[in-house]
Amino acid sequence: MDNVKKLEKVKEEIIKNNLPLFDTAKNLVFGKGNPNAKIMFIGEAPGEKEDEQGIPFVGSAGKELDRLLSSIGLKIEDVYIANILKYRPPKNRNPSINEIETHTPYLIKQIEIIKPKIIATLGNYSTKFILASFDTKRMKNIIGITNLHGVVRSLNINGMEFFVIPLFHPAAVLYNPGLKSVLEDDFIKMKNFLDEHL
């Protein structure tokens, strides 16, 4: 079975299981991009535009991510993009630990199917979840993105080996324009790493 079909089965599972936030969201936001990508980006949760369209990163943060990808010669067809949460939290509030615990098994399945060589985490929640080796209880022990961004780490979780590159979430740039150059620099670091390792 190819990755498209495998991912479709995971999507069907989510729909069947009525996860928390299902009842307040308009659409499931599963993922987009190349199901055989070597690079996977993981964000936090869908926003308003994503909820409306059922596609991750289609709003302002998505446009910023597209710009950053383009700046290092990548397109959406080169990567796969998903979120920690598969449904939008009301008013874009922060996810609860219970929501993270019930949504992330499906994210882990996406990672297991795609088998990326590099996971670029966007923002605090996805960075903490991945660096805590998928263990939500250990997330509180991981320091914030401000101290982690742009530094590549090697991880082996459940027999899967990949590099992790923590990045500020593109939405952060919209609220704090001072982070724009930091994120651009981190993308250049990521490009240099990709050139060496892929």
Secondary structure, DSSP 8 states (H G I E B T S, - for coil): --HHHHHHHHHHHHHHHT-TTTTT-SS----EE-TT-SEEEEES---HHHHHHT-SS-SHHHHHHHHHHHHTT--GGGEEEEES-SS--GGG----HHHHHHHHHHHHHHHHHH--SEEEEESHHHHHHHHTTT-GGGGGGS--HHHHTT--EEEEETTEEEEEEEE--HHHHHH-GGGHHHHHHHHHHHHHHHHHH-
